[in-house]
Amino acid sequence: MLNSKGIQWLLKDKPATGGLILISLFVITAILAPILSPYDPVEMDLPNRLRGISREHWMGTDGFGRDVLSRIIYGTRLSLTTAFAVTVLITSIGVIVGGVAGYFGGLVDELLMRVVDILLAFPKIILALAIVAVLGPSLRNLVMALALTGWVSYSRVIRGLVLSFREKEFIQAAKAIGCGDPRILAHHIIPNVMAPVIVLATLDMGHVILSISALSFLGLGAQPPTPEWGAMLNEGRPFMQSAPHLMIFPGLMIMLTVLAFNLLGDGLRDALDPYYVRESVIYEQGKSDVPYQALR
């Protein structure tokens, strides 16, 4: 996991620190949405529809006179919460399936990996779209669809890591003293293979947010009048020429959020690598002539 040297290195990484600051600001905005929002995000004001940027409405109003800034703020809460829920679900399923397949091997491994191969044969976003279309458009069904289609890559990563750990001496010692398979998996193997999963989950948050926004843009996610970035893009599409701010601000929020998680994920990838952190410290102390960036 992330040790003190890894934290120090992460804080020295300016792009990763910038991503962490952005994410922190988005989380604070989501938590304080009722306080920060100047208007009710779903209250219509038809006389003031399609107003531009002004002191009363910093991001203008939409086609129903609703304040865009208020909807952006509440959309931050909804988008981050949904993306976090999807990421937790796909990580949990992937860790369980990959851990069981890698630890037990044999027929169990073959059956689980063939299921993974079948799911990998379909594009995730298309499969998720089909599932939501069958279940019906709603945010809950969207979360279920993305969770059911997104865990396969995690299971592959976990399986490979578990295969390399299950024959190590401390695992054999745990078996020798009578530890059961569930205890060995939960207490000895999974904690030791979580670092790459944390990096993968952080990087995947951006992709999850894009998937949620894309499906909501198509009308399969959050339903009106719920403020969600993808749905806001769809609502602003008819006014692209006359009121471009309706698409600029939600699109900008999606871009900044995805960028922040990508920057943080890149930083975590290096900070969670003990060899990379050690070599970077040696280089900064002048004890090595090899730039640690070349070790990536």
C-alpha positions in Angstrom: 0.0 0.0 0.0 1.0 3.7 0.0 3.8 4.3 2.5 5.3 7.5 3.7 7.8 7.7 0.9 5.1 7.0 -1.6 3.0 9.8 -0.2 6.0 12.2 -0.3 6.7 11.3 -3.9 3.0 11.7 -4.8 2.9 15.2 -3.3 6.0 16.1 -5.3 4.3 15.0 -8.5 2.7 18.2 -9.7 0.3 16.7 -12.2 -0.9 14.1 -9.7 -1.2 16.8 -7.0 -3.2 18.9 -9.4 -5.5 16.0 -10.0 -5.9 15.4 -6.3 -6.7 19.0 -5.7 -9.3 19.1 -8.5 -11.0 15.9 -7.1 -11.0 17.3 -3.6 -12.7 20.4 -4.9 -15.3 18.4 -6.7 -15.9 16.2 -3.6 -16.3 19.3 -1.4 -18.7 20.8 -4.0 -20.8 17.6 -4.0 -21.0 17.5 -0.2 -21.9 21.2 0.1 -24.2 21.3 -2.9 -27.3 22.6 -0.9 -25.1 25.4 0.5 -23.2 26.4 -2.6 -26.1 26.2 -5.0 -27.7 29.6 -5.5 -31.0 28.3 -6.9 -33.1 25.2 -6.8 -31.7 23.0 -9.7 -35.1 21.8 -10.9 -37.2 24.9 -10.4 -38.4 26.3 -13.7 -38.4 30.0 -14.5 -39.8 30.2 -18.0 -39.6 34.1 -18.4 -35.8 33.8 -17.9 -35.2 30.9 -20.2 -32.0 30.7 -22.3 -30.4 33.7 -20.5 -26.7 34.2 -21.0 -24.0 34.6 -18.4 -24.9 37.4 -15.9 -24.4 38.4 -12.3 -27.7 36.6 -11.3 -26.8 33.5 -13.3 -23.1 32.9 -13.5 -23.5 30.1 -16.1 -26.8 31.3 -17.6 -30.1 29.5 -17.7 -31.4 26.5 -19.7 -34.4 26.0 -21.9 -36.7 25.9 -18.8 -35.1 28.9 -17.0 -33.3 26.7 -14.6 -29.9 28.0 -13.3 -27.1 26.1 -15.0 -24.6 26.6 -12.2 -27.0 25.1 -9.7 -27.5 22.1 -12.0 -23.8 21.7 -12.5 -23.2 21.7 -8.7 -25.9 19.1 -8.1 -24.7 17.2 -11.2 -21.3 16.9 -9.5 -22.8 15.2 -6.6 -24.8 12.8 -8.8 -22.0 12.0 -11.2 -19.3 11.4 -8.6 -21.6 9.3 -6.4 -22.8 7.2 -9.3 -19.2 6.7 -10.6 -18.0 5.8 -7.2 -20.8 3.2 -6.7 -20.0 1.6 -10.1 -16.3 1.5 -9.4 -16.8 -0.1 -6.0 -19.1 -2.7 -7.5 -16.9 -3.7 -10.5 -13.8 -3.7 -8.2 -15.5 -6.0 -5.7 -16.8 -8.4 -8.3 -13.5 -8.5 -10.1 -11.5 -9.1 -7.0 -13.8 -12.0 -5.9 -13.9 -13.7 -9.3 -10.2 -13.1 -10.1 -9.1 -14.2 -6.6 -11.2 -17.4 -6.6 -10.0 -18.3 -10.1 -6.4 -17.6 -9.5 -6.3 -19.3 -6.0 -8.2 -22.5 -6.8 -7.2 -22.9 -10.4 -8.3 -26.1 -12.3 -11.9 -26.4 -13.4 -13.0 -23.3 -11.4 -10.4 -21.2 -13.1 -11.4 -22.6 -16.5 -15.1 -21.9 -16.1 -14.6 -18.4 -14.7 -12.1 -17.4 -17.3 -14.3 -18.6 -20.1 -17.1 -16.4 -18.8 -14.6 -13.5 -18.8 -13.6 -14.3 -22.4 -17.2 -14.3 -23.5 -17.8 -10.9 -21.9 -14.6 -9.5 -23.4 -15.8 -10.4 -26.8 -18.4 -7.6 -26.6 -17.7 -3.9 -26.4 -18.5 -2.9 -22.8 -20.5 0.3 -23.7 -22.6 -1.6 -26.3 -23.3 -4.4 -23.8 -24.2 -1.9 -21.1 -26.5 0.0 -23.5 -28.3 -3.3 -24.4 -28.8 -4.2 -20.7 -30.2 -0.7 -19.9 -32.4 -0.9 -22.9 -33.9 -4.2 -21.7 -34.2 -3.2 -18.0 -35.5 0.3 -18.8 -33.9 3.7 -18.6 -33.0 4.7 -15.0 -29.9 5.6 -13.0 -30.2 2.4 -11.0 -30.3 0.2 -14.1 -27.4 2.2 -15.5 -25.3 1.4 -12.4 -26.2 -2.3 -12.7 -25.4 -2.5 -16.4 -22.0 -0.8 -16.0 -21.2 -3.0 -13.0 -22.1 -6.2 -14.8 -19.9 -5.3 -17.8 -16.9 -3.6 -16.2 -15.5 -6.2 -13.8 -13.9 -8.5 -16.4 -10.6 -6.5 -16.7 -10.2 -6.4 -12.9 -10.7 -10.1 -12.7 -7.9 -10.7 -15.2 -5.5 -8.5 -13.3 -6.3 -10.0 -9.9 -6.1 -13.6 -11.3 -2.6 -13.0 -12.6 -1.4 -11.4 -9.3 -3.0 -14.2 -7.2 -1.3 -16.9 -9.4 2.1 -15.3 -8.6 1.4 -15.1 -4.9 -0.3 -18.4 -4.0 3.0 -20.3 -4.2 5.0 -18.0 -2.0 6.5 -19.2 1.2 4.2 -17.2 3.6 1.2 -18.7 1.9 2.5 -22.2 2.3 3.3 -21.3 6.0 -0.3 -20.2 6.5 -1.6 -23.4 5.0 0.8 -25.4 7.3 -0.6 -23.8 10.4 -4.1 -24.7 9.4 -5.5 -21.5 7.9 -8.5 -22.1 5.6 -8.7 -21.0 2.0 -11.1 -18.1 2.7 -8.9 -16.8 5.4 -5.8 -17.1 3.2 -7.5 -15.3 0.4 -9.0 -12.5 2.5 -6.1 -11.9 4.9 -2.9 -12.9 3.1 -3.4 -12.7 -0.7 -5.9 -10.0 -1.5 -4.3 -7.2 0.6 -1.0 -7.9 -1.1 -2.4 -7.5 -4.6 -4.6 -4.5 -4.1 -2.0 -1.8 -5.1 -2.5 -2.4 -8.9 -6.2 -2.6 -8.4 -6.3 0.8 -6.7 -4.4 2.3 -9.6 -6.7 0.6 -12.1 -9.8 1.8 -10.2 -8.6 5.4 -10.1 -7.8 5.4 -13.8 -11.1 3.7 -14.5 -13.1 6.4 -12.7 -12.7 8.7 -15.7 -13.9 6.0 -18.1 -16.9 5.3 -15.8 -17.8 8.9 -15.7 -17.6 9.1 -19.5 -19.8 6.0 -19.8 -22.4 7.4 -17.4 -22.5 10.7 -19.2 -22.7 9.0 -22.6 -25.6 6.7 -21.6 -27.4 9.6 -19.9 -26.9 11.7 -23.1 -28.7 9.0 -24.9 -31.6 9.1 -22.4 -30.8 5.8 -20.7 -29.5 7.1 -17.4 -30.7 10.0 -15.3 -34.1 11.1 -16.3 -35.4 14.7 -16.5 -35.4 16.9 -14.5 -32.5 15.2 -12.6 -29.3 17.3 -13.0 -26.6 15.1 -14.5 -23.9 16.2 -16.8 -24.6 13.9 -19.7 -28.3 14.6 -19.5 -27.6 18.3 -19.4 -25.6 18.0 -22.6 -28.5 16.3 -24.3 -30.9 19.0 -23.1 -28.6 21.7 -24.5 -28.2 20.1 -27.9 -31.1 21.8 -29.5 -29.7 25.2 -28.5 -26.1 24.5 -29.6 -26.1 27.6 -31.8 -28.2 30.0 -29.8 -27.1 29.1 -26.3 -23.8 27.3 -26.5 -23.2 27.6 -22.7 -25.7 24.9 -22.1 -23.2 22.4 -23.6 -19.9 24.1 -22.8 -20.2 24.0 -19.0 -21.3 20.3 -18.6 -18.8 19.2 -21.2 -16.0 21.2 -19.3 -16.9 19.5 -16.0 -16.8 16.0 -17.6 -13.4 16.9 -19.2 -11.9 18.3 -16.0 -13.1 15.3 -13.8 -11.8 12.7 -16.2 -8.5 14.6 -16.5 -8.2 14.8 -12.7 -8.7 11.1 -12.2 -6.2 10.2 -15.0 -3.5 12.5 -13.5 -4.1 11.1 -10.0 -4.0 7.5 -11.3 -0.7 8.1 -13.1 0.8 9.4 -9.9 -0.6 6.6 -7.8 0.9 4.0 -10.3 4.3 5.3 -9.5 3.8 6.1 -5.8 2.6 2.5 -5.1 5.6 1.0 -6.8 8.3 0.6 -4.1 11.1 0.1 -6.7 10.2 3.2 -8.6 10.0 5.3 -5.4 13.3 3.9 -4.0 15.1 4.7 -7.3 13.6 8.2 -7.5 14.9 8.9 -3.9 18.4 7.6 -4.9 18.4 9.8 -8.0 17.3 12.9 -6.1 20.1 12.3 -3.5 22.6 12.3 -6.3 23.6 8.6 -5.8 22.5 7.5 -9.3 23.0 9.0 -12.8 20.0 7.2 -14.3 16.9 9.5 -14.3 14.1 7.7 -12.5 11.6 8.8 -15.2 13.4 6.3 -17.5 12.4 3.4 -15.1 8.7 3.7 -16.0 
